[in-house]
Amino acid sequence: MKRSSQGAVAALLLVLATQTANAATAQLQNLPLSVETNDKMLTLTPIAIEKIYPAQSRPEAVFLTGDKKVTMGFEWRQTLLKPTEVSGLVGQFPAVIKAQVPGLKSLTPKLLTIQGTPWAQFIYTLSGKSGDLRREMLITSAQGRMLILNVDSSVKDYSTNDVMVRTFVNGVKVMPPQ
């Protein structure tokens, strides 16, 4: 991204992000989950999400650390995924990531349980123009569909925000089907 584009995106984020008032549980309107937020996190408005992300890969909800260095975006895909199939993704997805991510330096797949729900976790690093980038993809089943949480940052910025991000991720609760 060109420097002028980065400045425009940063300015847009400032205008279109809202700061969470206090530590609280927030039920997301367009997703079957709740998240734990705090007063240091920002939430992108639907208008900001629409302006920043292309339509074909637009997340439903996006949160940022207070310094705007780490983004956490939820995608709820039409792809069917049963809760019993989540663990199988740990063995299947590394090949997909390796095929689709040029410059991959490391990849660590793992199965986690967050708030009683199984999640397939994939943490990978790749080379960036000003340092290594850290990507984390967490995948679970929500109402029979694939729910993805993408955590994106540089390796350096992630380490600065590690506690905030882990607290956020560990506070995600998928709602049971109704």
C-alpha positions as CSV (number, residue, x, y, z in Angstrom):
1,M,0.0,0.0,0.0
2,K,1.4,3.4,-0.9
3,R,2.1,5.8,1.9
4,S,-0.6,8.3,0.9
5,S,-3.1,5.4,0.8
6,Q,-2.0,4.4,4.3
7,G,-2.6,7.9,5.6
8,A,-6.1,7.9,4.0
9,V,-7.0,4.6,5.5
10,A,-5.7,5.7,9.0
11,A,-7.8,8.9,8.7
12,L,-10.9,6.9,7.7
13,L,-10.4,4.5,10.5
14,L,-10.3,7.4,13.0
15,V,-13.5,8.8,11.6
16,L,-15.4,5.5,11.2
17,A,-14.3,3.6,14.3
18,T,-16.1,3.9,17.6
19,Q,-14.5,3.3,20.9
20,T,-16.1,0.8,23.3
21,A,-17.2,2.6,26.4
22,N,-16.3,0.1,29.1
23,A,-15.4,-3.6,29.5
24,A,-18.6,-5.4,28.5
25,T,-20.1,-8.3,26.7
26,A,-21.5,-7.3,23.3
27,Q,-23.9,-9.4,21.3
28,L,-23.2,-8.9,17.6
29,Q,-26.4,-8.3,15.6
30,N,-25.3,-10.0,12.4
31,L,-23.4,-12.9,14.0
32,P,-24.4,-15.7,16.3
33,L,-21.8,-14.8,19.0
34,S,-20.9,-12.4,21.7
35,V,-17.5,-10.8,22.4
36,E,-15.9,-9.3,25.4
37,T,-14.8,-5.8,24.7
38,N,-13.0,-3.1,26.7
39,D,-12.5,0.7,26.6
40,K,-9.2,0.3,24.7
41,M,-10.7,-1.5,21.7
42,L,-12.3,0.1,18.7
43,T,-15.1,-1.2,16.5
44,L,-15.4,-0.4,12.9
45,T,-18.8,0.9,11.8
46,P,-20.6,-1.0,9.0
47,I,-19.8,2.0,6.7
48,A,-16.1,1.7,7.5
49,I,-16.1,-2.0,6.8
50,E,-17.9,-1.4,3.5
51,K,-15.4,1.2,2.4
52,I,-12.2,-0.6,3.5
53,Y,-13.0,-4.2,2.5
54,P,-13.8,-5.6,-1.0
55,A,-17.3,-7.1,-1.3
56,Q,-16.1,-10.6,-1.9
57,S,-14.2,-10.9,1.3
58,R,-15.9,-8.4,3.6
59,P,-16.0,-9.3,7.3
60,E,-19.3,-9.0,9.2
61,A,-17.6,-7.2,12.2
62,V,-14.1,-5.7,12.8
63,F,-12.4,-4.8,16.0
64,L,-9.1,-3.0,16.4
65,T,-6.7,-2.6,19.3
66,G,-6.6,1.0,20.6
67,D,-3.4,1.7,18.7
68,K,-5.0,0.4,15.5
69,K,-2.1,-2.0,14.9
70,V,-4.1,-5.3,15.2
71,T,-7.4,-6.0,13.4
72,M,-9.7,-8.8,14.4
73,G,-12.4,-9.5,11.8
74,F,-15.3,-12.0,11.8
75,E,-16.4,-13.7,8.6
76,W,-19.5,-15.9,8.6
77,R,-19.4,-17.9,5.4
78,Q,-22.1,-19.9,3.7
79,T,-19.8,-22.9,3.7
80,L,-21.4,-25.7,5.8
81,L,-19.4,-26.9,8.7
82,K,-20.6,-29.2,11.5
83,P,-19.0,-28.8,15.0
84,T,-17.7,-32.4,14.7
85,E,-15.7,-31.4,11.5
86,V,-13.7,-28.5,13.1
87,S,-11.0,-30.8,14.4
88,G,-10.4,-32.2,10.9
89,L,-9.6,-28.7,9.6
90,V,-6.4,-28.7,11.6
91,G,-5.0,-31.4,9.3
92,Q,-6.6,-30.2,6.1
93,F,-6.1,-26.4,6.1
94,P,-2.3,-26.2,6.2
95,A,-2.0,-27.4,2.6
96,V,-4.6,-24.8,1.5
97,I,-2.7,-22.0,3.3
98,K,0.6,-23.1,1.9
99,A,-0.8,-23.1,-1.6
100,Q,-2.5,-19.7,-1.3
101,V,0.0,-17.6,0.8
102,P,3.2,-16.7,-1.1
103,G,6.2,-16.0,1.1
104,L,5.0,-18.2,4.0
105,K,7.7,-18.4,6.7
106,S,6.0,-20.4,9.4
107,L,2.7,-22.1,10.0
108,T,1.4,-23.6,13.2
109,P,-2.0,-25.4,13.3
110,K,-3.7,-26.3,16.5
111,L,-7.1,-27.2,17.9
112,L,-8.4,-24.9,20.7
113,T,-11.5,-24.8,22.9
114,I,-12.8,-21.3,23.5
115,Q,-15.8,-20.8,25.8
116,G,-16.6,-24.5,25.3
117,T,-16.5,-24.3,21.5
118,P,-13.8,-26.1,19.3
119,W,-11.8,-23.8,17.1
120,A,-9.2,-24.7,14.5
121,Q,-6.3,-22.2,14.9
122,F,-3.7,-21.4,12.2
123,I,-0.9,-19.0,13.1
124,Y,1.4,-18.1,10.3
125,T,4.1,-15.5,9.5
126,L,5.2,-14.1,6.1
127,S,7.6,-11.5,4.9
128,G,6.3,-7.9,4.8
129,K,7.9,-4.8,3.4
130,S,8.7,-3.4,6.8
131,G,9.0,-6.6,8.9
132,D,7.3,-9.9,9.3
133,L,3.6,-10.1,9.3
134,R,1.6,-12.3,11.7
135,R,-1.7,-13.8,10.6
136,E,-4.0,-15.9,12.7
137,M,-7.1,-17.7,11.4
138,L,-9.5,-19.3,13.9
139,I,-12.3,-21.4,12.4
140,T,-15.4,-22.9,14.1
141,S,-18.9,-24.0,13.3
142,A,-21.7,-21.5,14.1
143,Q,-25.3,-22.6,13.3
144,G,-23.9,-25.2,10.9
145,R,-21.9,-22.6,8.9
146,M,-18.2,-21.7,8.9
147,L,-17.3,-18.8,11.2
148,I,-13.8,-17.3,10.8
149,L,-11.9,-14.9,13.1
150,N,-8.9,-13.3,11.3
151,V,-6.3,-11.6,13.5
152,D,-3.9,-9.5,11.4
153,S,-0.8,-7.5,12.4
154,S,2.9,-7.3,12.2
155,V,4.9,-9.6,14.5
156,K,6.1,-6.6,16.4
157,D,2.7,-5.0,16.8
158,Y,1.1,-8.3,17.8
159,S,3.6,-8.8,20.6
160,T,2.8,-5.3,21.9
161,N,-0.9,-6.1,21.9
162,D,-0.7,-9.8,22.8
163,V,-2.6,-9.6,26.1
164,M,-5.5,-7.5,24.6
165,V,-5.9,-9.8,21.6
166,R,-5.8,-13.0,23.7
167,T,-8.3,-11.6,26.1
168,F,-10.6,-10.6,23.2
169,V,-10.2,-14.1,21.5
170,N,-10.8,-15.9,24.8
171,G,-14.0,-13.9,25.3
172,V,-15.6,-14.9,22.0
173,K,-18.7,-17.0,22.8
174,V,-20.6,-18.7,19.9
175,M,-24.3,-18.8,20.6
176,P,-26.1,-22.2,20.4
177,P,-28.5,-22.8,17.5
178,Q,-32.0,-21.6,18.2
